[in-house]
Amino acid sequence: MKKIDIRFITLLTIIFAAAFSRIIPHPPNFSPMEAITLFAAAHFSRRWQALLIPFVAMWLSSLFIDNVIYASGKEKFLWVYPGFHWQYLSYALIALIGFSLMRQQVTALRVAAGGLSAAMLFFVLTNFGVWVDGSLYPQTAQGLIACYAAALPFFRGTLMGVTLYLPVLFGGFHLLQKRYPLLRASRVAA
């Protein structure tokens, strides 16, 4: 009989709970996803898990949000929302930040640096995607600047999300590890 991996199940539960916290009313761009991605990169023993599990959590929570919460009047089931690829690309790059900063050692400074880097990367890449789409801003340098300028108020929500969720995820799991030693990993594999 295969041994149940309590650490893996705990990490999975934390990530899915955080992802589904998106259904709670919140300010624009206030999201756990940047923190979830860094948390997964720091704690899952396999890199593919650290990439795939946050993607699945994000996708399932988005399915619920798009087709249950915002479903009024929609006749068509929405599998993915427009522009999703820019967000998912940003999360993949955020995972790389997590791999490079926190794979071997998690410290408060590394978590903070990862969080700030993740928020800035998400802002730059997803708003670049809005500009590239071409439906809101002209495809000029001035259009790109206008896109980033219009997005600045949303950056505050991203920073607030990172500021709340990073300590909750990393600090909460650290406390769980202190209380329950079986949640500790001897060493994170590549």
QUIQUIRA-V474704 format. One record per helix or strand. SS is the DSSP state (a for helix, b for strand). FROM is the first residue (numbers start at 1). LEN is the number of residues. If there is no record, write none. Layout:
BEGIN
ss=SS from=FROM len=LEN
ss=SS from=FROM len=LEN
END
This chain:
BEGIN
ss=a from=6 len=18
ss=a from=33 len=11
ss=a from=47 len=23
ss=a from=84 len=19
ss=a from=108 len=26
ss=a from=141 len=39
ss=a from=181 len=3
END
